[in-house]
Amino acid sequence: MVDAESATLDLRETGAPVNGAPQTSTRRLFLQFQAFGGCQDPQPLTRVLEQHRAEGVLYLDVNDPTGIGVLLMSEDPAWFVGQGRTLLTSTPFASLQRRHGLAMLGRTYASGREADLEDWLLKKPRRAALNPQWPWAVWYPLRRKPEFALLSREEQGKVLAEHAKIGIAFGQAGFATDIRLVCHGLDANDNEFILGLVGPELAYLSALVQEMRKTQQTARYIQSMGPFFVGRAFWQSPV
């Protein structure tokens, strides 16, 4: 039962107004990343993913010849402890070595400036992750320094705009796009965000990370980044 005080809290995601009316939504997409070692043949894993009608990606780990990464997505977080749990504990996943340090769980969110809120929260992450033309991916968590939260809204906006400008340039050129998730209270190491960078070539993703190191946000206000998972899609569910 919702009491009077909690009823005044507005936890909806909010986008840019359309024809003067605000865009709001209570829908969000949750994305979970898991990594495993000891996989000699990834093909049987794809059959299990398809049998469970999973929405996501199976990556081959570029830094581990027997490593794989699994990205799963659902609007309902209960899916991960239901069907998703059954999937990842079934054969042949059960025989693999889970890499706990690379586990990530986050949700989509809005900044209030999105022109199409539903597309941003639910469709854009799917288009990016499941695009067969963008098989390369880099996934990692990050945490900002506490000082960032003490900046005024205007100061925060300037810092974020500088960072976003680089991402927009890479996106417009077709080099890379990002999937941005929040994970406050969802991460074992108290990280705040999860970033997925996807693109057609691994060199483009590395260049994007390199360019973003020069921004105020990364150079001054990021406390920690990583660990990084770098992989190439072996299997993707349909968009």
N, C-alpha and C positions, 0 to 999 in steps of 0.2 A: 504494500500500500504506500502511495506517495504522499508525504505530508505536505503541509502548506509551504514550508520553507523550501524544500527541494523542488516543489512545483514551479518556483520562480527561476530556477536555473535553466538556461537555454543551452543545451549541449548539441544543438544542430550544427551541421556544417553550413557555412554561408558563402555564397559567391557574389559576383558583381550584380547590381540591380539590372533588371531587364524591363524597359518601358516604365521605369520608376518603381517597379515592384521587386523586393528582394528575392533572391534565390536561396532556398534552404533545403536541406536534406538530412534525414537520419540514416541514410544508407552509406555504407563504407565497404571497401574491399580489403579483406585481410590477406596478407601474403606471408607464407612461412618458407624459410629456406633451411634445408638440412643437408649435411655433407657426410659422405661415407667413404671408407677405404676398403681395399680388398676385393674390388670388382674386376674380375677377369673378362667378363662378357656382359655388356650393358643391354643386349637385346632382350633377354628375359624380363628385365625391369620394365621395359616399355610395354610388354604385354600385360603386366600387372596394372600399370597406370591406365591402360586403355580399358581393362576389365572393370576397374573401379570408376571409369568415366571421369578420371581426375582432370582438373584444369591446371595446366602448368607446363614445366619444362624439365627435361633431364639433361644435365650438363656433363661433359667430360672435363675433368680437372686437368688443366694444362701443366700444373706443377706436380702431379702425382699420376704415374702411369696406370694405377689401379683405382684412382679416386673419381668419384662422381658427386654431383650436387643435384638436389631435387628442389625445385620451386613449386609450391602448391598454393592455390588461391581459392577463396570462398568468401561470400558476404557473411556467412554464418560462422563465427568462431567455434561453435560447437562441432562443426564438421571435422576439425583437426583432432579432436579427442574422441570422435566417433569413427566415421569411415576413413579419415586420414590416418588415424592410429592403427586401424586394422590393416590398411594398405602397407604402412611402413614396418609392420611387425610380421608380415606374411612372407612366405618364400617367394623370391630369393633375397628380399631385403633383410630378412632376419639373420642371414649368415654374414652380413657385411659388418665392418667396424665403424660405428658411429663416431663422428668427430664433433664432440660436444662444443668445442670452442667456436665452431662456425655456425651454430644454430641461431637463427634470427626469426623474429615475428614482429610484424608491424602492420599498420593500417593506413589507408589513404586519408588525406586531410585537405582542407581548403584554407587559403589565406585571406579570402574575402575579395579577391580580384579576378576570380575565374569567370570568363564569359559564358561558359557552358558547364555548370556545376556537375551535372550528372555524368557528362563525358569525362570530366577531370577525375571524378571519384571512382568511376566504375569501368569506363571503356578505354581511356588512354593507357592505363597500366597494362591492360590485356593486349592492346595493339602493339605496345612496345615489346613486352616480354615474349609474345607469341608470333612475332613477325619473322618468317623464315629468311627474310633478307638481312636480318640483324642477328646472326647466330652467336656473336661474341658477347660476353657479359663479365662485368666485375661487380661483385656484391660485397658490401662492407657496412659496419655500424660506425656511428660517430657520436661524440658528445661535445657540446659547447662548454666553454668556461662560464662560470656563474656571472662574470662581469657583463656578459652580453645581455642578460635579463635585466640588468640595471640601466641599460641605455634607454633613452627616450624612444618612442615609436618612430619619430623622424630619423634618429640616428640609426636605429635598426634597419629602417627602410633603405637607407643609403648603402649600408654594408651588404644587405641582401641583394640590392639591385646590381651592384658591381659584380657579385658572384653569378647572378642569374644571366647577366649580359653575355657571359662566356658560354654558358649552356645554350642559350638561344642561338648564338652564332654557329655553334657546332650542329645544332638541330636543323637550322635552316640550310646548312650545307650538306645535310644528309650524312654527317659523320658519326653522330651519336645522339642519343636521347637518354633522359634519366627517369627513374621511377623513385619518387620520394615518399617515404613512409615515416610516420612517427611511431615510437615504441616506448613512450613513457610508461613505466610500470610493467612493461611486458618483457624486459630484457634482464637476463641474469646478472649482467655487469653494469646495470643502471645506465646504459646508453640511451640516447634520446631520439636518434634518427637512424634510419637504414637507407642506404643509397644503392640503387641498382643502375649501372651504366650499361647500355646495350648499343651495339652498332655493327656495321658490316666488316670492320677490320679491327684487330686488337690494337694495332698501332694508334688508331684514332682515339681509343678509350684511354690509353696511356698518356697521349698528348693532352687530353681533356683534364685528367687528374693533374698533370704537370702545370697547365695553365692556371688551374684553380688554386694551386699552392701560392700563387702570387697575390691573391685577393686578401683584403682585410679580414674577411671572415675566417679563412683558413690560417693565415699567418698570425693573426692576433687572437682570435676568439675560439679556435678549436682546441679542446683539451686532449682528445684522443681520437684516433681513427684506426679501424681495422679490428681484427684480422681481415685480410682480403681473400676472397675466393675468386679465382680467374678461370673461366671455363668457356667451352663452346657447346652450343646446343646439339644434342644427339637426337632428341625427340621433343616435339612441341605439340600440344593439343591444338585443335582448330580454334581460331579466334571466334 
